[in-house]
C-alpha cells in the first residue's frame, strides 16, 4: 500500500496537473500514508483514545505548516 501510494505521488508530479490540484492529491496521499503508518506500525489502534487524538493534532499541525510553507513559495 505504501509503495503504491508513493508511486502514485511520483506519477502525479509528471502528469502535468495544475499546481494546486497536484498539491492537493499529494497531500491527501501523504496524510493517508501517515495515518496508515501510525495506526499499524506504531500500534495506535491499541493505545488509549487520548494518545491517538494527540497524534492527530500533531498531524494536523504539520499539515497546516506545510500548507503555509507552500503558499509562501508562490
N, C-alpha and C positions, 0 to 999 in steps of 0.2 A: 504494500500500500504506500509506504513512504517513497519507494523507488518510482512508482507510477506518478505520484504527485510531483516529485522533483522533475521527472521527465516532462510532465505537462507544463510546469513552470518554465522550463527552458524553451519548449515549443511556443509558448505564449510570447516570449521575448522576440522570437523570429517570425511571428505571424503577421506582423505589420499592423497590429491594432493601435488604436489611439492610446496616448499615454495613460489617461485616467482609466480606461477600460482594462488595459493590461495591468495597471497597478492594482485595480480592484480585484481582478482574478487572482493575481499573485498573492495579495494579502489574505484573501479568503482561503486559498490553498495553504498558505503558511499557518494561519490560525488553526485550520483543521489538523495539520500535522502536529502542531504544538499540543493541541488537546489530546490527540491520539497518543503521543509520546508520554505526556503527563499521566494520562489515565492508565496506560498499560505498563510502561516501564517504570514509572515512579510509584505505582500501586496506589494512586489516589482514589481508586474505587473502594478501597478497604479502609481509608482514613476517615476521621470524623468530617462531617459536612463543613464545619468552620474552617478547617485547613484547606479543603477544596475551594471554598469561597475566597480565601486569602490568596491562593494561587491564581484564581480567575481575576482578581483585582490587579495583580501584577501583570497578567497577560493583557488586560485592557489598557493599563498604563503604558506598557511597551508599545501597543498598537497606536495609542494616541501620540506618543513621542515620534513614532515612525511616520505617521501622517503629517505631523507638524514639520518634521525634517524634510519630507518630500515636497511639501507645499513651499517651503522656503527655497528650494532648488530652482523653482520656476522663475 
